[in-house]
Amino acid sequence: MIERMFDDTLWIYTAIAGSLLGAAFLAYFKDTRAGLWCYAKLDQFLDYLVERWGLTWFEQPTDAWRKKYPFVTKKIDELESRIKELEDELAKK
């Protein structure tokens, strides 16, 4: 009975193991030269699809970097506000 139950659910265990191995490989691969090259080619291909066929859901928003780099975004916003304050002070003089 136990052997039968294990045979019926073997696909679950292999799917979980495959997913974990795939995630571990992608985490390693994304920082290698080959990974960077593959991601650049994928990006070029998606840009081609957007330009040629108008598949706009592949477009990246122009401010996508703000989500990816929140600390840089915060610092830039702080610097821009300081510049605006200084410009306002100079305009008053």
Protein Blocks (a to p, Z undefined) as FASTA:
>chain_A
ZZmmmmmmmmmmmmmmmmmmmmmmmmmmmmmmklmmmmmmmmmmmmmmmmmnopaklpcc
fklmmmmmmmlmmmmmmmmmmmmmmmmmmmmZZ
